[in-house]
């Protein structure tokens, strides 16, 4: 099995997702999660997904230039609509809603 440097994978992934229309910050979020999955030994959820996610962006399954938003909120919960963004983008947005 080939071994790739994590920084090289991050660079390739960011270039790929930015070329697919993602904002730089969103591309980094997705790529960081995928590469970290590899580093933790969860290869099935790692960089192997670059192609699948890029295809989803190209075919419209996922939206590259969208911003998740809160659609309902209480004092202790929120419902976040990811607006079709890649899961890592919606999840990161949701987790950053509260300090």
Buried (B, 14 or more C-beta within 10 A) or exposed (E): EEEEEEEEBBEBBBEBBBEBBBBEEBBBBBBBBBBBBBEEEEEEEBBEBBEEBBEBBEEEEBBBEBEBEEEEEEEEEEEBBBBBBBEBBBBBBBEEEEE
